[in-house]
Amino acid sequence: MSESLREHFNKSQQYLKLGDGESIKLIYVSWEAVMTKFGKKGYEFTFEREDGSRVKWTTSNSRAIMQISDILDKGMKRGGVIEISRKGVDKTDTEYTITEGIPF
């Protein structure tokens, strides 16, 4: 098997989890406003992986949400590629960088 256990595990998860320094390219599907498991207002984004499986990302990180909003406001539609990068270990120091990605 050419992929690591971590890669295999991450690909099989329904919810996106990124560690410090990890990045992923995903195909944008949709978003909706939700309440997070911590009782805060957040947003749940649905993406597709390159293999066609779906993954959801629920966040209340305002900078991440605004970055995705900016990309969508510039005209990206369903099917566009987004790259999400995480820097930081816990909630107090975590920053996400979200950019319009280059297709796979």
KAVENBEL-V392141 format. One record per residue. RES is the residue in one small letter. PHI is phi in whole degrees, 0 to 359 (NA if undefined). PSI is psi as a letter, one per 40 degrees, with the letter a starting at -180 (* if undefined). Layout:
res->[RES,RES]
phi->[PHI,PHI]
psi->[PSI,PSI]
This chain:
res->[m,s,e,s,l,r,e,h,f,n,k,s,q,q,y,l,k,l,g,d,g,e,s,i,k,l,i,y,v,s,w,e,a,v,m,t,k,f,g,k,k,g,y,e,f,t,f,e,r,e,d,g,s,r,v,k,w,t,t,s,n,s,r,a,i,m,q,i,s,d,i,l,d,k,g,m,k,r,g,g,v,i,e,i,s,r,k,g,v,d,k,t,d,t,e,y,t,i,t,e,g,i,p,f]
phi->[NA,275,265,283,301,301,298,296,298,299,291,268,278,282,246,290,227,243,266,304,84,272,224,210,255,222,266,289,245,193,218,205,284,216,263,285,294,262,79,258,289,212,226,248,259,250,230,246,280,302,278,95,286,261,220,248,228,256,213,242,289,298,295,295,298,294,296,293,301,300,295,293,296,278,111,292,243,308,102,283,263,240,248,246,237,242,229,129,258,234,301,286,240,278,232,250,242,240,228,288,272,277,309,304]
psi->[h,e,i,i,d,d,d,d,d,d,d,e,i,d,h,h,h,h,i,h,e,i,i,i,h,i,h,h,d,i,i,i,h,i,h,i,e,e,e,i,h,a,h,h,h,h,i,i,i,d,e,e,i,i,i,i,h,h,i,e,h,d,d,d,d,d,d,d,d,d,d,d,d,e,e,h,i,h,e,i,h,h,h,h,i,h,h,i,d,i,d,d,e,h,h,i,h,h,i,h,i,h,i,*]
